[in-house]
Structure formats: C-alpha cells, structure tokens
Amino acid sequence: TLTKPWVYWRFVSTDDQESIESYAASAKAAVAAYKAKLTLQEVLTTAESYYNHSQDNKAATAKAALQSAISTAITVYESASATESDVTTQTNNVTIAIQTYVMSGAIPDEGYPFDLTFKITNPSFNNNNADGWTIIGGKNNGVNNAEYTACEFYQQTFDISQTLSNMPKAIYQLKVQAYERPGFATTVIPNYVN
C-alpha cells in the first residue's frame, strides 16, 4: 500500500528561486540577531543592576563609561535592523564596561554582589581541558581529567586550584557545582537505588 499517494511538485522560475533563497537568508539572519539580542538582554540586565546598585567610590569615570555602553547597547537592542554582528559587538562592549567598572573600585550595595567569574581562567572547563588550573594528585596529576565541560577525578584524592591576582579588596563567595560519591560504584549504586 502507498503511504503517500500524492506527491506535489511545484516548478519555480530562477527569479522565484532567488527570491526564496533571499527570504530564507533574511529569516536566518533575523533569527541569529534575535538570539544575539537574548544574550545582550542578559548582559544589559547585569549592567543596569551594577549601575543602579553600587557606589562608584573611585570609579566615577568607569561608571560613566558603563552608562554610555548601556545607552548605546539599548539603541542597538531596540533597532529592528540590527544585525547579529551589531548586537554581538554591543554585548562585548557592555561586558568590557562591566568588568572595567567592577575592577575600578566600585562598591556593590548590600544584597547586590558583583560576579567576578570573569577573573577565573576556564571557570567551567568548557574548552574540555584544565587550562588555567593547577591540579595535584588524581590521574596523571590532572592531565586528561577535564572533558565534556567537567573535571573528573575518579575515586582519587586531588587538589585543584587557581591563583587570582589584582582582585579588589572584598569578601568573596565561591560557588562550585560538584558531585561526590562516597565509595565504589558497586556498593554506592545499590545503596542509592534501595
């Protein structure tokens, strides 16, 4: 039996084909710009929070530069004709302005901490290696332990660290997503299941 008894064909002229391809390229570009704007929106939310909930202390020039970067980025964000490249450039500019402001002596208001993850090299191991980290112990002293955006030490003792320099005087909170299995898989998995 035929599952698709009818096949529809449509023949188009070269002009129609070019029109369709042009429309598809425009749609693809619009989707790319939209996705870039989602990222810019997140960065702008952070930038505006830092701007509105901090004291500039010795960072008045950097705070003014942050405000300027925010204003320019909002103009691009609101533009219907902004390309992915335009939006990405603004995302990068605002990110740099945030980092400059944070490192220039700005003081966050209570309850509005700054995120200094940008000071950590390879914070999420998302380049699938342990670049930037010092690893002592573990398999081959840390060699080949970072894969698939994680750093794994399988039933071993290890130390992993990174030295950060030129950090502002502050109280810091470090958060790490980690998993620990207390024992060997042969005993832990049945205990977990039961």
N, C-alpha and C positions, 0 to 999 in steps of 0.2 A: 504494500500500500504506500501511496505517496503521502508524506507528512506535510509537504509544502507543495500543493498542486499548482500554485500560481507563482510566477516569477515576474516581477515588474521591472522593466527596463526603461530608462529614460536617456535619450541621447541629447547631449548638450553641445552647443557650439563652443569654439575656442574662447570666444568672448565670455560666454556664461561660465566656463570652467575657470577662467582667470578671475571672474567676479567672485565665484565661490571660494577659490583659494585665498583671495584678498580678504574676504569676510572672515574666513577661518583664521587667518593670521592676525587680523584685528581682534577677534574674540580671544585668541590665545594670549595676545599682548595685554588685553584688558584683564584677564584672569590673573596674569603674572603681576600686574600693577596692583590689583586688589589684594593679592596675598602679601605683597610687599607692604601695603598700607596697614594690614593687620599687625605686622611686626613694628612698623613705625608707631602705630597707636599704642602698643605696649610700652615702647621706649618713651613716648611723649607722656604717658601716664606717670612713669617713674620720674621723668624730668620735672614735670609740674609739681609732683609731690615734694621732691627735694627742694625746688624753688620756694614753694609755699610753706614748707615746714622745716626751715633751718635758719640759722643766723649766719650771716656772711663773715663775721669776725674779721679776718684779714683777707677775705676772698671777694671783695666787692667787685673787682674787675672781672673775675671769673663768673660771678653771679650775673653780671650784666651780659656777659658773653653767652651764658646759658639761656637767659631770657631771649636774646637775639636769635639763638639757634632754634628755640621753641617756636618763636613767631614765624620764622622762615619756613620751618617744617610744617607748621599748621597750614600755611598758604599752599604749599605743595600738596599736603594731605587732602585739602578741600578742592583741589583742582581736578576737574574731570579729565583733563588732557595730560595729567602727569603720567610719565612712563615708569616702568619698573626701575629703570636706572635713576630717574629723578628721585623717586621715593627712597631707594637704597642709599643714595648719596645723602639725603637728609637724615636717614636713620643713623648712618655713620657719623655725620656731623653732630647730631644731638648726643650720641653716645660719647663722643670725644669731649663735648662740652660738659656732660655729667661727670665724667672721670676727672677732668681738669678742676671742676668746682669742688668735688669731694676731696681731692688731694691738695687743694689750695688753702685749707684751714677752715672750711665751713664746718659748722657745728649743727648736727641734726637736733630737732626738737624732740623732747621725750615722747616715745611711742612711735617715732618715725625714723628708724635707723637707716643708715646708708648701707648698701650692699657693695662690699669690696671684693667680690668674687673675681672681678677683672684683674686683680693683683696676683691671682694664683695662676701659675702656668699649668695648662691642661687639667682644669679642675674636675672634669667629668670623664677623662680618659677617652673622649670621643674621637681622638685620632688613632685609637686602637694601639696605643703604646704608652709607656710610662715616662715620656718626656717630661722633664721638669721635676720629677720626683726622685728622692733618694730612698732606695729600698735596701734594707739589710735583713738577711735571712730569707726564708722562703725558697722556692725553687730557683736555683741558679742565681741567688742574691738578687732576685727581682726581674731577671731577664725573662722575657716571654710570658709575663704574668698579666699583662694588660691586653685584653682582646675584647672586642664587641662592646665598647663603651663601659667596661667594668675592669676592675683589677682584682684578680682572684689569687688567693693563697689556699691551697687545698690541704687541709689537715696539717698545717705547719705553723710555726711561730715566726713572726716577722715584725719589722718596724718599717713604717713608711712615713716620710716627712718631706717638707719643702720649707726653705728659709725665704721669708718675705722681707724685703728691705724698703726703706723710705715710707714706712707706714705712719699715718697720723697718730698722735697720742690719743688713745681712746680705750674704751672697754670693748672687747670683741667677743662675739659669739660664733663658734664654728659648728656647723651642722654637717653631718655626714650620713649618707644613707648606707647602711651596712647590714649584713646578714651573717649570723654566726650559727654554726651547727655544733651543738655540744656532744661530740663523739663521732664515731664512724657511721656511715650511711646504713650499714647492716643492722645497727641497733636503733639508731635515731628514727629512721623512716617508719619501722613498725610501731615504735612508741608514739609517733605523731599520728599515725593512722588509727591506732587503737585509743 
